[in-house]
Amino acid sequence: MARFFKYKSADDLRAGAEKLGSPLPTSSDPSALFQPISIGRLAIGNRFCIQPMEGCDGTTDGAPDELTYRRYQRFGAGGAKLIWGEATAIDEAARMNPRQLWIHDGTASALEDMLSVCRKAHTESFGSVAGLAVGLQLTHSGRFSFRRPQLAMHDPLLDPLTLDKSTGKFVDASYPLLSDDALKRIEDQYVVAAGLAARIGCDFVDIKQCHRYLLSELLAARNRPGEYGGSLENRTRLVRNVIGRIRAEFPELTIVTRMNVYDGIPYVRRDRLALPTDSDDSGTGIPVPHLHPLQVAFGVDPNNHLKCDLTEPLQLAAWLREWGVAAINVSMGNPYANPHVVRPAEFAPVDGYDAPEHPLIGVMRHFSATASLQKANPGFPIIGSGYSWLQDFAMEAAASNVRDGRCSLVGVGRASLSHPDFVRHLQEHGTMNRKLICRTFSYCTNLMRSKDHPLGQYPTGCPPFDKEIYGPIWKEIEGKRNL
Ligand SMILES: Cc1cc2nc3c(=O)[nH]c(=O)nc-3n(C[C@H](O)[C@H](O)[C@H](O)COP(=O)(O)O)c2cc1C
């Protein structure tokens, strides 16, 4: 399998980026990352954000379980001051898997305990919770809801890849869309969930609009008839209504959002399309056949799916600020249909395909789109994603991005599972701990995608670097594969 990450120094990395056509500045001075910043009323003590990282390890009724508490304990002790809690469903039918967190009356106090565990660990390590903010990402999984797909629109490229597990059939044009009334009920559920989040002491809620879950799909729903489709005003009606109602009913709660600024289009393995292959490229990802202009991909040039068109994402960012959102966490892609866009990786996940582009191109796509949003919104907290593939040099790129105003905070995803205390290590030693740096081999995604767990979902974490817990789970899965 091709290897991409061959850099021995930040100089090598910069030269590699130049060769691929874009500059990737770095800085060996991390001080910009340790400056405080405000997100609305929240004072955040440094520029590090733990990205939402689902562990798929809740109880079947949606409460955190042992491994969930452990994850937030480790994040709390790690030193990042913005802990962006993972996807938490607003309803049972909105869950992406049977162990996803789900906020309701029956789980609220356990979620409150999870926040306490996180804050207590932070206090034990840093003396107080000053400058720490921890919240939840409220989600409706839409098309990817595990019970059955709930579509905001028909997507000619994604429908044939969307499996309705309840029937074993792929979605087609006859599959019903969520009605406008159903979307109104979903607005109500968001407001109830936000009220519970406020009650249990979340510092913020994220109204999630990324990765082609429901609100992200709505952003692209140009072909949907009615009040929630067509114009950008209509496509953003649900998020606008939800934000307005939360602000009116829970004025103390800070509202943020993680949003896709570029959807891309689905990719599949070349051999799945029955195209001629040679033995080397049969597993390589290629875009699904598609017609121009593309109709339903947000932030994408309709005549070239590889190019971002940020006209609408920039308009949406401006509106979100007007509506009262206090920070935007920028993401892109779809973890099922184009994982290389969401999280550039050295090795593909089991349900993916071999890299169709150099992962550094993917990292630079994240950085450049984030920089455009930040440039259009100077002084407003914009959080960047896609750092983990940079491995040892992630924080050098991060320091430069923050220092030079290409983002305000740096979000760390996979690397936070292998090395949850990377911030403390950076503060104390000037570098991350080499022995714990995520190599983006996709173990975490592979655990998530493994089948046949008695509860319907394997938990995920980092088998290579958090061996004590996830090593045995990985072995169990490998054993099953050998059967
Ligand atoms: C195991 C796993 C769980 C994730 N869970 C979430 C989630 O709950 N919400 C979300 O917005 N993104 C989620 N992501 C995406 C990450 O937050 C992040 O955007 C992505 O991994 C790219 O950042 P990185 O390069 O630092 O890993 C998840 C990714 C992985 C690998």
The ligand as an SDF file (V2000), in Angstrom:
LIG
                    3D

 31 33  0  0  0  0  0  0  0  0999 V2000
  -14.0020    7.7870   15.6540 C   0  0  0  0  0  0  0  0  0  0  0  0
  -14.4620    9.1170   15.1450 C   0  0  0  0  0  0  0  0  0  0  0  0
  -15.5800    9.7280   15.7020 C   0  0  0  0  0  0  0  0  0  0  0  0
  -16.0210   10.9680   15.2390 C   0  0  0  0  0  0  0  0  0  0  0  0
  -17.1220   11.5490   15.7940 N   0  0  0  0  0  0  0  0  0  0  0  0
  -17.5600   12.7690   15.3460 C   0  0  0  0  0  0  0  0  0  0  0  0
  -18.6880   13.3970   15.9220 C   0  0  0  0  0  0  0  0  0  0  0  0
  -19.3180   12.8930   16.8560 O   0  0  0  0  0  0  0  0  0  0  0  0
  -19.0520   14.6000   15.4100 N   0  0  0  0  0  0  0  0  0  0  0  0
  -18.3620   15.2350   14.4070 C   0  0  0  0  0  0  0  0  0  0  0  0
  -18.7260   16.3390   14.0060 O   0  0  0  0  0  0  0  0  0  0  0  0
  -17.2740   14.6480   13.8650 N   0  0  0  0  0  0  0  0  0  0  0  0
  -16.8470   13.4550   14.3110 C   0  0  0  0  0  0  0  0  0  0  0  0
  -15.7100   12.8970   13.7860 N   0  0  0  0  0  0  0  0  0  0  0  0
  -14.8720   13.6950   12.8570 C   0  0  0  0  0  0  0  0  0  0  0  0
  -13.7780   14.4160   13.6660 C   0  0  0  0  0  0  0  0  0  0  0  0
  -14.3390   15.3220   14.5870 O   0  0  0  0  0  0  0  0  0  0  0  0
  -12.8010   15.1890   12.7690 C   0  0  0  0  0  0  0  0  0  0  0  0
  -13.5060   16.1510   12.0340 O   0  0  0  0  0  0  0  0  0  0  0  0
  -12.0500   14.3020   11.7800 C   0  0  0  0  0  0  0  0  0  0  0  0
  -11.5380   13.1520   12.4100 O   0  0  0  0  0  0  0  0  0  0  0  0
  -10.9080   15.0890   11.1100 C   0  0  0  0  0  0  0  0  0  0  0  0
  -10.0490   15.6580   12.0770 O   0  0  0  0  0  0  0  0  0  0  0  0
   -8.6390   14.9620   12.4430 P   0  0  0  0  0  0  0  0  0  0  0  0
   -7.8210   15.0130   11.1920 O   0  0  0  0  0  0  0  0  0  0  0  0
   -8.0630   15.7930   13.5460 O   0  0  0  0  0  0  0  0  0  0  0  0
   -8.9400   13.5620   12.8680 O   0  0  0  0  0  0  0  0  0  0  0  0
  -15.2890   11.6380   14.2160 C   0  0  0  0  0  0  0  0  0  0  0  0
  -14.1650   11.0270   13.6540 C   0  0  0  0  0  0  0  0  0  0  0  0
  -13.7470    9.7790   14.1030 C   0  0  0  0  0  0  0  0  0  0  0  0
  -12.5250    9.1690   13.4830 C   0  0  0  0  0  0  0  0  0  0  0  0
  1  2  1  0
  2  3  1  0
  2 30  2  0
  3  4  2  0
  4  5  1  0
  4 28  1  0
  5  6  2  0
  6  7  1  0
  6 13  1  0
  7  8  2  0
  7  9  1  0
  9 10  1  0
 10 11  2  0
 10 12  1  0
 12 13  2  0
 13 14  1  0
 14 15  1  0
 14 28  1  0
 15 16  1  0
 16 17  1  0
 16 18  1  0
 18 19  1  0
 18 20  1  0
 20 21  1  0
 20 22  1  0
 22 23  1  0
 23 24  1  0
 24 25  2  0
 24 26  1  0
 24 27  1  0
 28 29  2  0
 29 30  1  0
 30 31  1  0
M  END
$$$$
